[in-house]
Amino acid sequence: MSTIIRPAIIADIPLIARLRWQAFFDGTDRTEDDDAADLLALLAGDGFEVALVAELEGEVVGTCLMVRHELPPAHDLSPWLAGLVVAAEHRKLGIGADLVAAIEAHAIDRGIDRIHLYTGTAEPFYERLRWRVAERSIEDEEETVLMVRDLA
């Protein structure tokens, strides 16, 4: 059983939007269609930003993005690893780590020497992948951690 990490294509967008909506946006005003539209815009961009998918036995089971801007800007930093999600039934197989490594490789290919992310719950996961905490803050009574990864 081998995981393939590849750039997303238009046909993947509904699957990616559903994964992302379930993980991040359920219970918010953001719809799957909103997310799909943003993903399509990302795919139509200049190639700096990217949506990657993890495919296992022909099924899209995860996704991760590299974007110029993340969230409403709290930091004047760029680029960002964003939206890492792996379908629940495929977690603990190394797919998330593979997606992170592929985003890091994409960043290196574009001459990036540092990448950033926000997390509220996955700090230990990213620390195992050599990311470090840069800042902690409280947003809506929940801790948010800004993490960085030096790639050079």
N, C-alpha and C positions, 0 to 999 in steps of 0.2 A: 504494500500500500504506500504509494509515493504521492506527496503533495507537490503540485505544480503552482508556482507563483508566477503570475503574468499580469501585464497591463489589462485593465478593464476595457471591455468593448461595449458598444451601445446595447447589445443584446443582454449584457449583464446588469444594466442599470436597475431594472425592477427588482431583481434579486438583492442587489447591494442596498438599494433604498429600503427594502423590507428589513434586512438584517440591521441596518443602521437605525431605522425607526424603532424597532423592537428594543434595541439596546439603549438608545439615547433619547428618543423623542416621544415615546408612548406617554400619554398623559399631558402632553404639551399642545400648543396650538399648531405646531409644525406637522405637516402631513407627509406621507410617503411621496406624494406628487411634488411637494415642495423640495424634498431632498433629491428626488430624481432629476428635477430641473437644475438644481445646483450641480449635481454630478455630471449632467450633460454639458453644462457650461465649462466645467473643469476639463472634461475630455476634449472640448473644442478649443482649449487654450493653446498656449505656445509650447507645451511639452515640459515646462519647468515643473508645474504642479502635476501630480499623477494620482490616479486611483489604481491600486493593485488589488488583485483577487487571489485567493487561495482556492485551488480546485483539487478535489479529492475524488478519484474515480468518476470524473466527468461532472461533478456537482460543485457549485460555488459554495464554499463553507466559511469563508472569511474575507475580510477586506481591511485595507488601511490606506490612508491618504498622506501625501506630502502637499502642504498648501503654503501659500505666502503668508496668509493671515489666519489667525485662529480666534474664535470667539469675538465678542466685542473687545477691541484691543485694550488690554490692561498693561501690555508691555510693547515697546517699540522694538520687537524682535522678529526675525524671519530667517529661515522657514520653520514650519511646524510639522511634526508627525501628528496626525489627527485621525480620529475615528477608527481606531483599531477595534475590530470585533470579530470573534469567531463564534459560529453557531454552537450553542450549548452542548449538543451531542458530540461535538468534535474538539472540545477543549481538552487540555492536558496531553496533547499529541505533538506539541512543538510548533504548531501552525502559527500561533501568534508570534513566537520568536522568529520564525522564518519570514513572516511579513515585515517585522521590524527590521531585520537584516536587509531585506530587499529595499525598503525605503531608505535605509542608510546608504546602500550601494547606489541608489538613484541620486541621492544628494551628493555623494562623492563624485559621481559622473558629471554633475553640474557644477563642480568646483566649490561646493559648500564644505566648510570645515567645522561648522557647529549647527546642530538642529535642536529644536525645543519641543516640549509637550506639556500639557496640563493633565493631571490625574487627580482623582479624589480617592481612588480605591486600589490602584494597581502599582503603587510605589515599589513594593518588594519585587514584583515581576520585572519592572524596568531596571531596578538596581542590579538584578542578576544579569542583565544584558549590558551592564557597564554605563548606565545612565546615572547621573548624580542630581541630588536635590539642590536647586539654586535658591528657592524661596518658598515659604509657606504663607498662606493667607487664609482668611475665613470669608467665605461668600455664602450668604443666606444660611448662616449657622453651620455650614459644612466646610471642612478643610479642603483647600485646593493646593496642590503642590505643583510648582513650576520645576520641571526637570530639564537638564541639558545633556547632550552627548557630543563630546569633541570627537570629530571624525579624522582629524589630521594627526 
